[in-house]
Amino acid sequence: MTEQQITQKTLRDDILVVNPGTSLDNTNAHEMVNLISTAQDNGFNYIIVDMADLQFISSAGVGSILGTVETSREAGGDIVMCNASETILHVFEVLDLTEYLTIKTDNHEAAQFCGIGK
C-alpha cells in the first residue's frame, strides 16, 4: 500500500470499512469524500474508518470525514472511527470533535456499534 492509498472492503451489505492509509490530507481528501459519498449512495449506512495505519491527518482530511457524517446519520447509520493513534485522537480533541464524532477503540467495537455481534 502506498502512503496515501485509500482501501475499502465490505463488511456487510450496509457496512463499509475504509482504511485511509498513512496520511489523509489535501492530496487524497477528495478521494476519501468521493469514496464515502459513493458508498452512501449505494446503501452503505455505516462507514468504519479504520485509522490503524494513519499517522497524519490535515484539516482537509478531517473535513473529508466531517462532510459525510450527517448523510450517514440521516440514513440511520454513522461514520465510525477506530484504531486511532494518540496523535490522531489529539487532533480531534484540539478541534473539539470528540463529542461529535463516533470514535471506537478497535474494529470489533466499531463493528458492534454498527450492529454486528449484538
MODELLER restraints for C-alpha pairs under 7 A, 6 or more apart:
rsr = mdl.restraints
at = mdl.atoms
rsr.add(forms.Gaussian(group=physical.xy_distance, feature=features.Distance(at['CA:3:A'], at['CA:21:A']), mean=5.77, stdev=0.5))
rsr.add(forms.Gaussian(group=physical.xy_distance, feature=features.Distance(at['CA:3:A'], at['CA:22:A']), mean=5.23, stdev=0.5))
rsr.add(forms.Gaussian(group=physical.xy_distance, feature=features.Distance(at['CA:3:A'], at['CA:23:A']), mean=6.37, stdev=0.5))
rsr.add(forms.Gaussian(group=physical.xy_distance, feature=features.Distance(at['CA:4:A'], at['CA:20:A']), mean=6.83, stdev=0.5))
rsr.add(forms.Gaussian(group=physical.xy_distance, feature=features.Distance(at['CA:4:A'], at['CA:21:A']), mean=5.24, stdev=0.5))
rsr.add(forms.Gaussian(group=physical.xy_distance, feature=features.Distance(at['CA:4:A'], at['CA:22:A']), mean=6.10, stdev=0.5))
rsr.add(forms.Gaussian(group=physical.xy_distance, feature=features.Distance(at['CA:4:A'], at['CA:23:A']), mean=5.50, stdev=0.5))
rsr.add(forms.Gaussian(group=physical.xy_distance, feature=features.Distance(at['CA:4:A'], at['CA:24:A']), mean=6.80, stdev=0.5))
rsr.add(forms.Gaussian(group=physical.xy_distance, feature=features.Distance(at['CA:4:A'], at['CA:28:A']), mean=6.63, stdev=0.5))
rsr.add(forms.Gaussian(group=physical.xy_distance, feature=features.Distance(at['CA:5:A'], at['CA:20:A']), mean=6.59, stdev=0.5))
rsr.add(forms.Gaussian(group=physical.xy_distance, feature=features.Distance(at['CA:5:A'], at['CA:21:A']), mean=5.57, stdev=0.5))
rsr.add(forms.Gaussian(group=physical.xy_distance, feature=features.Distance(at['CA:6:A'], at['CA:19:A']), mean=5.65, stdev=0.5))
rsr.add(forms.Gaussian(group=physical.xy_distance, feature=features.Distance(at['CA:6:A'], at['CA:20:A']), mean=4.37, stdev=0.5))
rsr.add(forms.Gaussian(group=physical.xy_distance, feature=features.Distance(at['CA:6:A'], at['CA:21:A']), mean=5.61, stdev=0.5))
rsr.add(forms.Gaussian(group=physical.xy_distance, feature=features.Distance(at['CA:7:A'], at['CA:18:A']), mean=5.77, stdev=0.5))
rsr.add(forms.Gaussian(group=physical.xy_distance, feature=features.Distance(at['CA:7:A'], at['CA:19:A']), mean=5.20, stdev=0.5))
rsr.add(forms.Gaussian(group=physical.xy_distance, feature=features.Distance(at['CA:7:A'], at['CA:20:A']), mean=6.51, stdev=0.5))
rsr.add(forms.Gaussian(group=physical.xy_distance, feature=features.Distance(at['CA:8:A'], at['CA:16:A']), mean=6.89, stdev=0.5))
rsr.add(forms.Gaussian(group=physical.xy_distance, feature=features.Distance(at['CA:8:A'], at['CA:17:A']), mean=5.53, stdev=0.5))
rsr.add(forms.Gaussian(group=physical.xy_distance, feature=features.Distance(at['CA:8:A'], at['CA:18:A']), mean=4.41, stdev=0.5))
rsr.add(forms.Gaussian(group=physical.xy_distance, feature=features.Distance(at['CA:8:A'], at['CA:19:A']), mean=6.21, stdev=0.5))
rsr.add(forms.Gaussian(group=physical.xy_distance, feature=features.Distance(at['CA:9:A'], at['CA:16:A']), mean=5.88, stdev=0.5))
rsr.add(forms.Gaussian(group=physical.xy_distance, feature=features.Distance(at['CA:9:A'], at['CA:17:A']), mean=5.29, stdev=0.5))
rsr.add(forms.Gaussian(group=physical.xy_distance, feature=features.Distance(at['CA:9:A'], at['CA:18:A']), mean=6.68, stdev=0.5))
rsr.add(forms.Gaussian(group=physical.xy_distance, feature=features.Distance(at['CA:10:A'], at['CA:16:A']), mean=4.59, stdev=0.5))
rsr.add(forms.Gaussian(group=physical.xy_distance, feature=features.Distance(at['CA:10:A'], at['CA:17:A']), mean=6.16, stdev=0.5))
rsr.add(forms.Gaussian(group=physical.xy_distance, feature=features.Distance(at['CA:11:A'], at['CA:17:A']), mean=6.53, stdev=0.5))
rsr.add(forms.Gaussian(group=physical.xy_distance, feature=features.Distance(at['CA:13:A'], at['CA:44:A']), mean=6.82, stdev=0.5))
rsr.add(forms.Gaussian(group=physical.xy_distance, feature=features.Distance(at['CA:14:A'], at['CA:43:A']), mean=5.94, stdev=0.5))
rsr.add(forms.Gaussian(group=physical.xy_distance, feature=features.Distance(at['CA:14:A'], at['CA:44:A']), mean=4.06, stdev=0.5))
rsr.add(forms.Gaussian(group=physical.xy_distance, feature=features.Distance(at['CA:14:A'], at['CA:45:A']), mean=5.47, stdev=0.5))
rsr.add(forms.Gaussian(group=physical.xy_distance, feature=features.Distance(at['CA:14:A'], at['CA:46:A']), mean=6.19, stdev=0.5))
rsr.add(forms.Gaussian(group=physical.xy_distance, feature=features.Distance(at['CA:15:A'], at['CA:44:A']), mean=5.34, stdev=0.5))
rsr.add(forms.Gaussian(group=physical.xy_distance, feature=features.Distance(at['CA:15:A'], at['CA:45:A']), mean=6.46, stdev=0.5))
rsr.add(forms.Gaussian(group=physical.xy_distance, feature=features.Distance(at['CA:15:A'], at['CA:46:A']), mean=4.75, stdev=0.5))
rsr.add(forms.Gaussian(group=physical.xy_distance, feature=features.Distance(at['CA:15:A'], at['CA:47:A']), mean=5.77, stdev=0.5))
rsr.add(forms.Gaussian(group=physical.xy_distance, feature=features.Distance(at['CA:16:A'], at['CA:44:A']), mean=6.35, stdev=0.5))
rsr.add(forms.Gaussian(group=physical.xy_distance, feature=features.Distance(at['CA:16:A'], at['CA:46:A']), mean=6.45, stdev=0.5))
rsr.add(forms.Gaussian(group=physical.xy_distance, feature=features.Distance(at['CA:16:A'], at['CA:47:A']), mean=4.92, stdev=0.5))
rsr.add(forms.Gaussian(group=physical.xy_distance, feature=features.Distance(at['CA:16:A'], at['CA:48:A']), mean=6.14, stdev=0.5))
rsr.add(forms.Gaussian(group=physical.xy_distance, feature=features.Distance(at['CA:17:A'], at['CA:47:A']), mean=5.84, stdev=0.5))
rsr.add(forms.Gaussian(group=physical.xy_distance, feature=features.Distance(at['CA:17:A'], at['CA:48:A']), mean=4.62, stdev=0.5))
rsr.add(forms.Gaussian(group=physical.xy_distance, feature=features.Distance(at['CA:17:A'], at['CA:49:A']), mean=5.95, stdev=0.5))
rsr.add(forms.Gaussian(group=physical.xy_distance, feature=features.Distance(at['CA:17:A'], at['CA:50:A']), mean=6.71, stdev=0.5))
rsr.add(forms.Gaussian(group=physical.xy_distance, feature=features.Distance(at['CA:18:A'], at['CA:48:A']), mean=6.05, stdev=0.5))
rsr.add(forms.Gaussian(group=physical.xy_distance, feature=features.Distance(at['CA:18:A'], at['CA:49:A']), mean=4.85, stdev=0.5))
rsr.add(forms.Gaussian(group=physical.xy_distance, feature=features.Distance(at['CA:18:A'], at['CA:50:A']), mean=5.95, stdev=0.5))
rsr.add(forms.Gaussian(group=physical.xy_distance, feature=features.Distance(at['CA:19:A'], at['CA:49:A']), mean=5.88, stdev=0.5))
rsr.add(forms.Gaussian(group=physical.xy_distance, feature=features.Distance(at['CA:19:A'], at['CA:50:A']), mean=4.97, stdev=0.5))
rsr.add(forms.Gaussian(group=physical.xy_distance, feature=features.Distance(at['CA:19:A'], at['CA:51:A']), mean=6.21, stdev=0.5))
rsr.add(forms.Gaussian(group=physical.xy_distance, feature=features.Distance(at['CA:20:A'], at['CA:51:A']), mean=6.81, stdev=0.5))
rsr.add(forms.Gaussian(group=physical.xy_distance, feature=features.Distance(at['CA:20:A'], at['CA:54:A']), mean=6.76, stdev=0.5))
rsr.add(forms.Gaussian(group=physical.xy_distance, feature=features.Distance(at['CA:21:A'], at['CA:53:A']), mean=5.58, stdev=0.5))
rsr.add(forms.Gaussian(group=physical.xy_distance, feature=features.Distance(at['CA:21:A'], at['CA:54:A']), mean=5.62, stdev=0.5))
rsr.add(forms.Gaussian(group=physical.xy_distance, feature=features.Distance(at['CA:22:A'], at['CA:53:A']), mean=5.03, stdev=0.5))
rsr.add(forms.Gaussian(group=physical.xy_distance, feature=features.Distance(at['CA:22:A'], at['CA:54:A']), mean=3.97, stdev=0.5))
rsr.add(forms.Gaussian(group=physical.xy_distance, feature=features.Distance(at['CA:22:A'], at['CA:55:A']), mean=5.07, stdev=0.5))
rsr.add(forms.Gaussian(group=physical.xy_distance, feature=features.Distance(at['CA:22:A'], at['CA:56:A']), mean=6.53, stdev=0.5))
rsr.add(forms.Gaussian(group=physical.xy_distance, feature=features.Distance(at['CA:23:A'], at['CA:54:A']), mean=5.62, stdev=0.5))
rsr.add(forms.Gaussian(group=physical.xy_distance, feature=features.Distance(at['CA:23:A'], at['CA:55:A']), mean=5.91, stdev=0.5))
rsr.add(forms.Gaussian(group=physical.xy_distance, feature=features.Distance(at['CA:23:A'], at['CA:56:A']), mean=4.79, stdev=0.5))
rsr.add(forms.Gaussian(group=physical.xy_distance, feature=features.Distance(at['CA:23:A'], at['CA:57:A']), mean=5.92, stdev=0.5))
rsr.add(forms.Gaussian(group=physical.xy_distance, feature=features.Distance(at['CA:24:A'], at['CA:56:A']), mean=6.32, stdev=0.5))
rsr.add(forms.Gaussian(group=physical.xy_distance, feature=features.Distance(at['CA:24:A'], at['CA:57:A']), mean=4.82, stdev=0.5))
rsr.add(forms.Gaussian(group=physical.xy_distance, feature=features.Distance(at['CA:24:A'], at['CA:58:A']), mean=6.47, stdev=0.5))
rsr.add(forms.Gaussian(group=physical.xy_distance, feature=features.Distance(at['CA:24:A'], at['CA:61:A']), mean=4.85, stdev=0.5))
rsr.add(forms.Gaussian(group=physical.xy_distance, feature=features.Distance(at['CA:25:A'], at['CA:57:A']), mean=5.76, stdev=0.5))
rsr.add(forms.Gaussian(group=physical.xy_distance, feature=features.Distance(at['CA:25:A'], at['CA:58:A']), mean=4.87, stdev=0.5))
rsr.add(forms.Gaussian(group=physical.xy_distance, feature=features.Distance(at['CA:25:A'], at['CA:60:A']), mean=5.42, stdev=0.5))
rsr.add(forms.Gaussian(group=physical.xy_distance, feature=features.Distance(at['CA:25:A'], at['CA:61:A']), mean=4.65, stdev=0.5))
rsr.add(forms.Gaussian(group=physical.xy_distance, feature=features.Distance(at['CA:26:A'], at['CA:60:A']), mean=5.37, stdev=0.5))
rsr.add(forms.Gaussian(group=physical.xy_distance, feature=features.Distance(at['CA:26:A'], at['CA:61:A']), mean=6.73, stdev=0.5))
rsr.add(forms.Gaussian(group=physical.xy_distance, feature=features.Distance(at['CA:29:A'], at['CA:60:A']), mean=6.00, stdev=0.5))
rsr.add(forms.Gaussian(group=physical.xy_distance, feature=features.Distance(at['CA:29:A'], at['CA:61:A']), mean=5.16, stdev=0.5))
rsr.add(forms.Gaussian(group=physical.xy_distance, feature=features.Distance(at['CA:29:A'], at['CA:64:A']), mean=5.54, stdev=0.5))
rsr.add(forms.Gaussian(group=physical.xy_distance, feature=features.Distance(at['CA:30:A'], at['CA:64:A']), mean=6.93, stdev=0.5))
rsr.add(forms.Gaussian(group=physical.xy_distance, feature=features.Distance(at['CA:32:A'], at['CA:64:A']), mean=6.27, stdev=0.5))
rsr.add(forms.Gaussian(group=physical.xy_distance, feature=features.Distance(at['CA:33:A'], at['CA:64:A']), mean=5.22, stdev=0.5))
rsr.add(forms.Gaussian(group=physical.xy_distance, feature=features.Distance(at['CA:37:A'], at['CA:68:A']), mean=6.94, stdev=0.5))
rsr.add(forms.Gaussian(group=physical.xy_distance, feature=features.Distance(at['CA:40:A'], at['CA:72:A']), mean=6.86, stdev=0.5))
rsr.add(forms.Gaussian(group=physical.xy_distance, feature=features.Distance(at['CA:45:A'], at['CA:72:A']), mean=5.32, stdev=0.5))
rsr.add(forms.Gaussian(group=physical.xy_distance, feature=features.Distance(at['CA:45:A'], at['CA:75:A']), mean=6.08, stdev=0.5))
rsr.add(forms.Gaussian(group=physical.xy_distance, feature=features.Distance(at['CA:45:A'], at['CA:76:A']), mean=6.62, stdev=0.5))
rsr.add(forms.Gaussian(group=physical.xy_distance, feature=features.Distance(at['CA:45:A'], at['CA:77:A']), mean=4.51, stdev=0.5))
rsr.add(forms.Gaussian(group=physical.xy_distance, feature=features.Distance(at['CA:45:A'], at['CA:78:A']), mean=6.46, stdev=0.5))
rsr.add(forms.Gaussian(group=physical.xy_distance, feature=features.Distance(at['CA:46:A'], at['CA:72:A']), mean=6.59, stdev=0.5))
rsr.add(forms.Gaussian(group=physical.xy_distance, feature=features.Distance(at['CA:46:A'], at['CA:77:A']), mean=4.91, stdev=0.5))
rsr.add(forms.Gaussian(group=physical.xy_distance, feature=features.Distance(at['CA:46:A'], at['CA:78:A']), mean=5.01, stdev=0.5))
rsr.add(forms.Gaussian(group=physical.xy_distance, feature=features.Distance(at['CA:46:A'], at['CA:79:A']), mean=5.84, stdev=0.5))
rsr.add(forms.Gaussian(group=physical.xy_distance, feature=features.Distance(at['CA:46:A'], at['CA:114:A']), mean=6.51, stdev=0.5))
rsr.add(forms.Gaussian(group=physical.xy_distance, feature=features.Distance(at['CA:47:A'], at['CA:78:A']), mean=6.53, stdev=0.5))
rsr.add(forms.Gaussian(group=physical.xy_distance, feature=features.Distance(at['CA:47:A'], at['CA:79:A']), mean=4.82, stdev=0.5))
rsr.add(forms.Gaussian(group=physical.xy_distance, feature=features.Distance(at['CA:47:A'], at['CA:80:A']), mean=6.14, stdev=0.5))
rsr.add(forms.Gaussian(group=physical.xy_distance, feature=features.Distance(at['CA:48:A'], at['CA:79:A']), mean=5.94, stdev=0.5))
rsr.add(forms.Gaussian(group=physical.xy_distance, feature=features.Distance(at['CA:48:A'], at['CA:80:A']), mean=4.69, stdev=0.5))
rsr.add(forms.Gaussian(group=physical.xy_distance, feature=features.Distance(at['CA:48:A'], at['CA:81:A']), mean=5.84, stdev=0.5))
rsr.add(forms.Gaussian(group=physical.xy_distance, feature=features.Distance(at['CA:48:A'], at['CA:110:A']), mean=6.87, stdev=0.5))
rsr.add(forms.Gaussian(group=physical.xy_distance, feature=features.Distance(at['CA:49:A'], at['CA:80:A']), mean=5.98, stdev=0.5))
rsr.add(forms.Gaussian(group=physical.xy_distance, feature=features.Distance(at['CA:49:A'], at['CA:81:A']), mean=4.76, stdev=0.5))
rsr.add(forms.Gaussian(group=physical.xy_distance, feature=features.Distance(at['CA:49:A'], at['CA:82:A']), mean=6.30, stdev=0.5))
rsr.add(forms.Gaussian(group=physical.xy_distance, feature=features.Distance(at['CA:50:A'], at['CA:81:A']), mean=6.13, stdev=0.5))
rsr.add(forms.Gaussian(group=physical.xy_distance, feature=features.Distance(at['CA:50:A'], at['CA:82:A']), mean=5.17, stdev=0.5))
rsr.add(forms.Gaussian(group=physical.xy_distance, feature=features.Distance(at['CA:50:A'], at['CA:83:A']), mean=5.97, stdev=0.5))
rsr.add(forms.Gaussian(group=physical.xy_distance, feature=features.Distance(at['CA:51:A'], at['CA:81:A']), mean=6.95, stdev=0.5))
rsr.add(forms.Gaussian(group=physical.xy_distance, feature=features.Distance(at['CA:51:A'], at['CA:82:A']), mean=5.94, stdev=0.5))
rsr.add(forms.Gaussian(group=physical.xy_distance, feature=features.Distance(at['CA:51:A'], at['CA:83:A']), mean=5.14, stdev=0.5))
rsr.add(forms.Gaussian(group=physical.xy_distance, feature=features.Distance(at['CA:51:A'], at['CA:84:A']), mean=5.00, stdev=0.5))
rsr.add(forms.Gaussian(group=physical.xy_distance, feature=features.Distance(at['CA:52:A'], at['CA:83:A']), mean=4.79, stdev=0.5))
rsr.add(forms.Gaussian(group=physical.xy_distance, feature=features.Distance(at['CA:52:A'], at['CA:84:A']), mean=6.02, stdev=0.5))
rsr.add(forms.Gaussian(group=physical.xy_distance, feature=features.Distance(at['CA:57:A'], at['CA:88:A']), mean=6.94, stdev=0.5))
rsr.add(forms.Gaussian(group=physical.xy_distance, feature=features.Distance(at['CA:69:A'], at['CA:78:A']), mean=6.21, stdev=0.5))
rsr.add(forms.Gaussian(group=physical.xy_distance, feature=features.Distance(at['CA:69:A'], at['CA:79:A']), mean=5.56, stdev=0.5))
rsr.add(forms.Gaussian(group=physical.xy_distance, feature=features.Distance(at['CA:72:A'], at['CA:78:A']), mean=4.74, stdev=0.5))
rsr.add(forms.Gaussian(group=physical.xy_distance, feature=features.Distance(at['CA:72:A'], at['CA:79:A']), mean=6.54, stdev=0.5))
rsr.add(forms.Gaussian(group=physical.xy_distance, feature=features.Distance(at['CA:79:A'], at['CA:102:A']), mean=6.77, stdev=0.5))
rsr.add(forms.Gaussian(group=physical.xy_distance, feature=features.Distance(at['CA:80:A'], at['CA:102:A']), mean=5.06, stdev=0.5))
rsr.add(forms.Gaussian(group=physical.xy_distance, feature=features.Distance(at['CA:80:A'], at['CA:103:A']), mean=5.84, stdev=0.5))
rsr.add(forms.Gaussian(group=physical.xy_distance, feature=features.Distance(at['CA:80:A'], at['CA:110:A']), mean=6.43, stdev=0.5))
rsr.add(forms.Gaussian(group=physical.xy_distance, feature=features.Distance(at['CA:81:A'], at['CA:102:A']), mean=6.19, stdev=0.5))
rsr.add(forms.Gaussian(group=physical.xy_distance, feature=features.Distance(at['CA:81:A'], at['CA:103:A']), mean=4.67, stdev=0.5))
rsr.add(forms.Gaussian(group=physical.xy_distance, feature=features.Distance(at['CA:81:A'], at['CA:104:A']), mean=6.03, stdev=0.5))
rsr.add(forms.Gaussian(group=physical.xy_distance, feature=features.Distance(at['CA:82:A'], at['CA:103:A']), mean=5.80, stdev=0.5))
rsr.add(forms.Gaussian(group=physical.xy_distance, feature=features.Distance(at['CA:82:A'], at['CA:104:A']), mean=4.81, stdev=0.5))
rsr.add(forms.Gaussian(group=physical.xy_distance, feature=features.Distance(at['CA:82:A'], at['CA:105:A']), mean=5.38, stdev=0.5))
rsr.add(forms.Gaussian(group=physical.xy_distance, feature=features.Distance(at['CA:82:A'], at['CA:106:A']), mean=4.98, stdev=0.5))
rsr.add(forms.Gaussian(group=physical.xy_distance, feature=features.Distance(at['CA:82:A'], at['CA:107:A']), mean=6.11, stdev=0.5))
rsr.add(forms.Gaussian(group=physical.xy_distance, feature=features.Distance(at['CA:82:A'], at['CA:110:A']), mean=6.41, stdev=0.5))
rsr.add(forms.Gaussian(group=physical.xy_distance, feature=features.Distance(at['CA:83:A'], at['CA:105:A']), mean=5.60, stdev=0.5))
rsr.add(forms.Gaussian(group=physical.xy_distance, feature=features.Distance(at['CA:83:A'], at['CA:106:A']), mean=4.87, stdev=0.5))
rsr.add(forms.Gaussian(group=physical.xy_distance, feature=features.Distance(at['CA:92:A'], at['CA:98:A']), mean=5.79, stdev=0.5))
rsr.add(forms.Gaussian(group=physical.xy_distance, feature=features.Distance(at['CA:104:A'], at['CA:110:A']), mean=5.54, stdev=0.5))
rsr.add(forms.Gaussian(group=physical.xy_distance, feature=features.Distance(at['CA:112:A'], at['CA:118:A']), mean=6.19, stdev=0.5))
